[in-house]
Amino acid sequence: MSNLMTTEGYIFLILAWSTVIGVLTFCLYKVFTIRKENDKQQKNQKVDYL
């Protein structure tokens, strides 16, 4: 029984960590793309002002 429990525990930990890493990666990707879009908009605004 204990072996089965530890195996399930490891699987649970791996799934939990992969989910956390996936969410963090997704958030970082979103932030990065939003920043790139903001940079593009700022550059376009500067061009409009000129």
mmCIF file as gemmi writes it, N, C-alpha and C atoms, coordinates in Angstrom:
data_model
loop_
_atom_site.group_PDB
_atom_site.id
_atom_site.type_symbol
_atom_site.label_atom_id
_atom_site.label_alt_id
_atom_site.label_comp_id
_atom_site.label_asym_id
_atom_site.label_entity_id
_atom_site.label_seq_id
_atom_site.pdbx_PDB_ins_code
_atom_site.Cartn_x
_atom_site.Cartn_y
_atom_site.Cartn_z
_atom_site.occupancy
_atom_site.B_iso_or_equiv
_atom_site.pdbx_formal_charge
_atom_site.auth_seq_id
_atom_site.auth_asym_id
_atom_site.pdbx_PDB_model_num
ATOM 1 N N . MET Axp A 1 ? 0.836 -1.21 0 1 0 ? 1 A 1
ATOM 2 C CA . MET Axp A 1 ? 0 0 0 1 0 ? 1 A 1
ATOM 3 C C . MET Axp A 1 ? 0.871 1.26 0 1 0 ? 1 A 1
ATOM 4 N N . SER Axp A 2 ? 1.933 1.273 0.809 1 0 ? 2 A 1
ATOM 5 C CA . SER Axp A 2 ? 2.769 2.475 0.93 1 0 ? 2 A 1
ATOM 6 C C . SER Axp A 2 ? 3.427 2.799 -0.414 1 0 ? 2 A 1
ATOM 7 N N . ASN Axp A 3 ? 3.858 1.761 -1.157 1 0 ? 3 A 1
ATOM 8 C CA . ASN Axp A 3 ? 4.487 2.009 -2.456 1 0 ? 3 A 1
ATOM 9 C C . ASN Axp A 3 ? 3.494 2.687 -3.404 1 0 ? 3 A 1
ATOM 10 N N . LEU Axp A 4 ? 2.251 2.208 -3.405 1 0 ? 4 A 1
ATOM 11 C CA . LEU Axp A 4 ? 1.23 2.787 -4.266 1 0 ? 4 A 1
ATOM 12 C C . LEU Axp A 4 ? 1 4.252 -3.886 1 0 ? 4 A 1
ATOM 13 N N . MET Axp A 5 ? 0.95 4.524 -2.593 1 0 ? 5 A 1
ATOM 14 C CA . MET Axp A 5 ? 0.709 5.889 -2.121 1 0 ? 5 A 1
ATOM 15 C C . MET Axp A 5 ? 1.837 6.819 -2.562 1 0 ? 5 A 1
ATOM 16 N N . THR Axp A 6 ? 3.088 6.386 -2.399 1 0 ? 6 A 1
ATOM 17 C CA . THR Axp A 6 ? 4.205 7.254 -2.782 1 0 ? 6 A 1
ATOM 18 C C . THR Axp A 6 ? 4.19 7.505 -4.29 1 0 ? 6 A 1
ATOM 19 N N . THR Axp A 7 ? 3.85 6.466 -5.077 1 0 ? 7 A 1
ATOM 20 C CA . THR Axp A 7 ? 3.8 6.644 -6.528 1 0 ? 7 A 1
ATOM 21 C C . THR Axp A 7 ? 2.734 7.67 -6.886 1 0 ? 7 A 1
ATOM 22 N N . GLU Axp A 8 ? 1.56 7.557 -6.269 1 0 ? 8 A 1
ATOM 23 C CA . GLU Axp A 8 ? 0.479 8.514 -6.54 1 0 ? 8 A 1
ATOM 24 C C . GLU Axp A 8 ? 0.9 9.902 -6.085 1 0 ? 8 A 1
ATOM 25 N N . GLY Axp A 9 ? 1.618 9.966 -4.963 1 0 ? 9 A 1
ATOM 26 C CA . GLY Axp A 9 ? 2.08 11.262 -4.461 1 0 ? 9 A 1
ATOM 27 C C . GLY Axp A 9 ? 3.04 11.919 -5.436 1 0 ? 9 A 1
ATOM 28 N N . TYR Axp A 10 ? 3.977 11.103 -5.968 1 0 ? 10 A 1
ATOM 29 C CA . TYR Axp A 10 ? 4.932 11.653 -6.942 1 0 ? 10 A 1
ATOM 30 C C . TYR Axp A 10 ? 4.207 12.139 -8.191 1 0 ? 10 A 1
ATOM 31 N N . ILE Axp A 11 ? 3.239 11.335 -8.665 1 0 ? 11 A 1
ATOM 32 C CA . ILE Axp A 11 ? 2.493 11.729 -9.869 1 0 ? 11 A 1
ATOM 33 C C . ILE Axp A 11 ? 1.761 13.04 -9.595 1 0 ? 11 A 1
ATOM 34 N N . PHE Axp A 12 ? 1.148 13.138 -8.4 1 0 ? 12 A 1
ATOM 35 C CA . PHE Axp A 12 ? 0.417 14.353 -8.05 1 0 ? 12 A 1
ATOM 36 C C . PHE Axp A 12 ? 1.361 15.558 -8.021 1 0 ? 12 A 1
ATOM 37 N N . LEU Axp A 13 ? 2.539 15.374 -7.401 1 0 ? 13 A 1
ATOM 38 C CA . LEU Axp A 13 ? 3.519 16.466 -7.333 1 0 ? 13 A 1
ATOM 39 C C . LEU Axp A 13 ? 3.942 16.893 -8.733 1 0 ? 13 A 1
ATOM 40 N N . ILE Axp A 14 ? 4.228 15.908 -9.594 1 0 ? 14 A 1
ATOM 41 C CA . ILE Axp A 14 ? 4.665 16.222 -10.96 1 0 ? 14 A 1
ATOM 42 C C . ILE Axp A 14 ? 3.57 16.99 -11.701 1 0 ? 14 A 1
ATOM 43 N N . LEU Axp A 15 ? 2.317 16.525 -11.571 1 0 ? 15 A 1
ATOM 44 C CA . LEU Axp A 15 ? 1.208 17.209 -12.243 1 0 ? 15 A 1
ATOM 45 C C . LEU Axp A 15 ? 1.049 18.618 -11.699 1 0 ? 15 A 1
ATOM 46 N N . ALA Axp A 16 ? 1.131 18.763 -10.37 1 0 ? 16 A 1
ATOM 47 C CA . ALA Axp A 16 ? 0.967 20.087 -9.759 1 0 ? 16 A 1
ATOM 48 C C . ALA Axp A 16 ? 2.059 21.033 -10.237 1 0 ? 16 A 1
ATOM 49 N N . TRP Axp A 17 ? 3.316 20.558 -10.217 1 0 ? 17 A 1
ATOM 50 C CA . TRP Axp A 17 ? 4.427 21.417 -10.631 1 0 ? 17 A 1
ATOM 51 C C . TRP Axp A 17 ? 4.335 21.772 -12.104 1 0 ? 17 A 1
ATOM 52 N N . SER Axp A 18 ? 3.963 20.815 -12.94 1 0 ? 18 A 1
ATOM 53 C CA . SER Axp A 18 ? 3.859 21.095 -14.379 1 0 ? 18 A 1
ATOM 54 C C . SER Axp A 18 ? 2.754 22.129 -14.633 1 0 ? 18 A 1
ATOM 55 N N . THR Axp A 19 ? 1.665 22.03 -13.852 1 0 ? 19 A 1
ATOM 56 C CA . THR Axp A 19 ? 0.577 23.005 -13.999 1 0 ? 19 A 1
ATOM 57 C C . THR Axp A 19 ? 1.054 24.388 -13.6 1 0 ? 19 A 1
ATOM 58 N N . VAL Axp A 20 ? 1.753 24.474 -12.462 1 0 ? 20 A 1
ATOM 59 C CA . VAL Axp A 20 ? 2.262 25.767 -11.974 1 0 ? 20 A 1
ATOM 60 C C . VAL Axp A 20 ? 3.226 26.372 -12.99 1 0 ? 20 A 1
ATOM 61 N N . ILE Axp A 21 ? 4.152 25.557 -13.48 1 0 ? 21 A 1
ATOM 62 C CA . ILE Axp A 21 ? 5.143 26.034 -14.454 1 0 ? 21 A 1
ATOM 63 C C . ILE Axp A 21 ? 4.439 26.489 -15.732 1 0 ? 21 A 1
ATOM 64 N N . GLY Axp A 22 ? 3.444 25.726 -16.166 1 0 ? 22 A 1
ATOM 65 C CA . GLY Axp A 22 ? 2.703 26.092 -17.366 1 0 ? 22 A 1
ATOM 66 C C . GLY Axp A 22 ? 1.999 27.428 -17.208 1 0 ? 22 A 1
ATOM 67 N N . VAL Axp A 23 ? 1.354 27.637 -16.056 1 0 ? 23 A 1
ATOM 68 C CA . VAL Axp A 23 ? 0.646 28.905 -15.804 1 0 ? 23 A 1
ATOM 69 C C . VAL Axp A 23 ? 1.634 30.059 -15.762 1 0 ? 23 A 1
ATOM 70 N N . LEU Axp A 24 ? 2.769 29.856 -15.075 1 0 ? 24 A 1
ATOM 71 C CA . LEU Axp A 24 ? 3.778 30.922 -14.981 1 0 ? 24 A 1
ATOM 72 C C . LEU Axp A 24 ? 4.318 31.264 -16.366 1 0 ? 24 A 1
ATOM 73 N N . THR Axp A 25 ? 4.606 30.229 -17.158 1 0 ? 25 A 1
ATOM 74 C CA . THR Axp A 25 ? 5.126 30.459 -18.505 1 0 ? 25 A 1
ATOM 75 C C . THR Axp A 25 ? 4.108 31.23 -19.339 1 0 ? 25 A 1
ATOM 76 N N . PHE Axp A 26 ? 2.836 30.847 -19.216 1 0 ? 26 A 1
ATOM 77 C CA . PHE Axp A 26 ? 1.768 31.516 -19.969 1 0 ? 26 A 1
ATOM 78 C C . PHE Axp A 26 ? 1.67 32.984 -19.566 1 0 ? 26 A 1
ATOM 79 N N . CYS Axp A 27 ? 1.736 33.249 -18.254 1 0 ? 27 A 1
ATOM 80 C CA . CYS Axp A 27 ? 1.652 34.632 -17.763 1 0 ? 27 A 1
ATOM 81 C C . CYS Axp A 27 ? 2.834 35.45 -18.277 1 0 ? 27 A 1
ATOM 82 N N . LEU Axp A 28 ? 4.043 34.885 -18.204 1 0 ? 28 A 1
ATOM 83 C CA . LEU Axp A 28 ? 5.227 35.6 -18.693 1 0 ? 28 A 1
ATOM 84 C C . LEU Axp A 28 ? 5.089 35.884 -20.187 1 0 ? 28 A 1
ATOM 85 N N . TYR Axp A 29 ? 4.589 34.911 -20.939 1 0 ? 29 A 1
ATOM 86 C CA . TYR Axp A 29 ? 4.409 35.086 -22.378 1 0 ? 29 A 1
ATOM 87 C C . TYR Axp A 29 ? 3.422 36.219 -22.657 1 0 ? 29 A 1
ATOM 88 N N . LYS Axp A 30 ? 2.309 36.235 -21.89 1 0 ? 30 A 1
ATOM 89 C CA . LYS Axp A 30 ? 1.299 37.279 -22.05 1 0 ? 30 A 1
ATOM 90 C C . LYS Axp A 30 ? 1.91 38.65 -21.771 1 0 ? 30 A 1
ATOM 91 N N . VAL Axp A 31 ? 2.631 38.759 -20.662 1 0 ? 31 A 1
ATOM 92 C CA . VAL Axp A 31 ? 3.248 40.039 -20.285 1 0 ? 31 A 1
ATOM 93 C C . VAL Axp A 31 ? 4.22 40.489 -21.374 1 0 ? 31 A 1
ATOM 94 N N . PHE Axp A 32 ? 5.021 39.552 -21.868 1 0 ? 32 A 1
ATOM 95 C CA . PHE Axp A 32 ? 6.011 39.885 -22.895 1 0 ? 32 A 1
ATOM 96 C C . PHE Axp A 32 ? 5.329 40.389 -24.165 1 0 ? 32 A 1
ATOM 97 N N . THR Axp A 33 ? 4.285 39.693 -24.616 1 0 ? 33 A 1
ATOM 98 C CA . THR Axp A 33 ? 3.595 40.098 -25.839 1 0 ? 33 A 1
ATOM 99 C C . THR Axp A 33 ? 2.909 41.446 -25.637 1 0 ? 33 A 1
ATOM 100 N N . ILE Axp A 34 ? 2.313 41.669 -24.457 1 0 ? 34 A 1
ATOM 101 C CA . ILE Axp A 34 ? 1.648 42.948 -24.188 1 0 ? 34 A 1
ATOM 102 C C . ILE Axp A 34 ? 2.675 44.075 -24.225 1 0 ? 34 A 1
ATOM 103 N N . ARG Axp A 35 ? 3.856 43.841 -23.629 1 0 ? 35 A 1
ATOM 104 C CA . ARG Axp A 35 ? 4.9 44.868 -23.643 1 0 ? 35 A 1
ATOM 105 C C . ARG Axp A 35 ? 5.332 45.169 -25.071 1 0 ? 35 A 1
ATOM 106 N N . LYS Axp A 36 ? 5.47 44.128 -25.902 1 0 ? 36 A 1
ATOM 107 C CA . LYS Axp A 36 ? 5.869 44.339 -27.293 1 0 ? 36 A 1
ATOM 108 C C . LYS Axp A 36 ? 4.819 45.179 -28.009 1 0 ? 36 A 1
ATOM 109 N N . GLU Axp A 37 ? 3.542 44.888 -27.766 1 0 ? 37 A 1
ATOM 110 C CA . GLU Axp A 37 ? 2.467 45.647 -28.4 1 0 ? 37 A 1
ATOM 111 C C . GLU Axp A 37 ? 2.517 47.098 -27.944 1 0 ? 37 A 1
ATOM 112 N N . ASN Axp A 38 ? 2.746 47.317 -26.646 1 0 ? 38 A 1
ATOM 113 C CA . ASN Axp A 38 ? 2.827 48.681 -26.117 1 0 ? 38 A 1
ATOM 114 C C . ASN Axp A 38 ? 3.987 49.424 -26.757 1 0 ? 38 A 1
ATOM 115 N N . ASP Axp A 39 ? 5.129 48.75 -26.916 1 0 ? 39 A 1
ATOM 116 C CA . ASP Axp A 39 ? 6.283 49.389 -27.557 1 0 ? 39 A 1
ATOM 117 C C . ASP Axp A 39 ? 5.931 49.799 -28.987 1 0 ? 39 A 1
ATOM 118 N N . LYS Axp A 40 ? 5.245 48.917 -29.706 1 0 ? 40 A 1
ATOM 119 C CA . LYS Axp A 40 ? 4.856 49.23 -31.081 1 0 ? 40 A 1
ATOM 120 C C . LYS Axp A 40 ? 3.945 50.449 -31.095 1 0 ? 40 A 1
ATOM 121 N N . GLN Axp A 41 ? 2.956 50.482 -30.188 1 0 ? 41 A 1
ATOM 122 C CA . GLN Axp A 41 ? 2.023 51.611 -30.139 1 0 ? 41 A 1
ATOM 123 C C . GLN Axp A 41 ? 2.762 52.905 -29.816 1 0 ? 41 A 1
ATOM 124 N N . GLN Axp A 42 ? 3.695 52.855 -28.849 1 0 ? 42 A 1
ATOM 125 C CA . GLN Axp A 42 ? 4.455 54.057 -28.489 1 0 ? 42 A 1
ATOM 126 C C . GLN Axp A 42 ? 5.27 54.543 -29.687 1 0 ? 42 A 1
ATOM 127 N N . LYS Axp A 43 ? 5.918 53.617 -30.413 1 0 ? 43 A 1
ATOM 128 C CA . LYS Axp A 43 ? 6.707 53.998 -31.585 1 0 ? 43 A 1
ATOM 129 C C . LYS Axp A 43 ? 5.803 54.644 -32.63 1 0 ? 43 A 1
ATOM 130 N N . ASN Axp A 44 ? 4.623 54.051 -32.841 1 0 ? 44 A 1
ATOM 131 C CA . ASN Axp A 44 ? 3.694 54.609 -33.821 1 0 ? 44 A 1
ATOM 132 C C . ASN Axp A 44 ? 3.255 56.009 -33.399 1 0 ? 44 A 1
ATOM 133 N N . GLN Axp A 45 ? 3.001 56.205 -32.104 1 0 ? 45 A 1
ATOM 134 C CA . GLN Axp A 45 ? 2.587 57.521 -31.615 1 0 ? 45 A 1
ATOM 135 C C . GLN Axp A 45 ? 3.712 58.539 -31.858 1 0 ? 45 A 1
ATOM 136 N N . LYS Axp A 46 ? 4.962 58.141 -31.573 1 0 ? 46 A 1
ATOM 137 C CA . LYS Axp A 46 ? 6.09 59.049 -31.795 1 0 ? 46 A 1
ATOM 138 C C . LYS Axp A 46 ? 6.157 59.434 -33.275 1 0 ? 46 A 1
ATOM 139 N N . VAL Axp A 47 ? 5.965 58.461 -34.146 1 0 ? 47 A 1
ATOM 140 C CA . VAL Axp A 47 ? 5.992 58.746 -35.586 1 0 ? 47 A 1
ATOM 141 C C . VAL Axp A 47 ? 4.87 59.718 -35.933 1 0 ? 47 A 1
ATOM 142 N N . ASP Axp A 48 ? 3.674 59.52 -35.34 1 0 ? 48 A 1
ATOM 143 C CA . ASP Axp A 48 ? 2.553 60.42 -35.614 1 0 ? 48 A 1
ATOM 144 C C . ASP Axp A 48 ? 2.89 61.839 -35.173 1 0 ? 48 A 1
ATOM 145 N N . TYR Axp A 49 ? 3.52 61.965 -33.997 1 0 ? 49 A 1
ATOM 146 C CA . TYR Axp A 49 ? 3.873 63.304 -33.494 1 0 ? 49 A 1
ATOM 147 C C . TYR Axp A 49 ? 4.861 63.994 -34.448 1 0 ? 49 A 1
ATOM 148 N N . LEU Axp A 50 ? 5.829 63.222 -34.94 1 0 ? 50 A 1
ATOM 149 C CA . LEU Axp A 50 ? 6.807 63.802 -35.865 1 0 ? 50 A 1
ATOM 150 C C . LEU Axp A 50 ? 6.095 64.189 -37.16 1 0 ? 50 A 1
